[in-house]
Amino acid sequence: MHVLDVLISGTIGTLVALVPAPPAWVSNGFSALSGLFPYVDSLGVWIPVGLALTIGGAIVAAYVAGVVIKLIRMVVSYLTLGGGAT
């Protein structure tokens, strides 16, 4: 059982080491989004802007996650010489 644990952790560690660091524009995009909150804070009397931005950010994050998952499935289907990702 210990051998299986070592093999799995080594495989996962190797796969994680192959993933590159995210580009700088990803973190800059999130900082730009967080910089938007002070500018629209006064609209909170009529519109729950903080809630709207949070929901909008969650929707965008869900779309990005979906695209990433789709791309990963496509790559894996090519690596396994078949599969179901189209």
Secondary structure, 3 states (H helix, E strand, C coil): CHHHHHHHHHHHHHHHHHCCCCCHHHHHHHHHHHHHCCCCHHHHHCCCHHHHHHHHHHHHHHHHHHHHHHHHHHHHHHHCCCCCCC
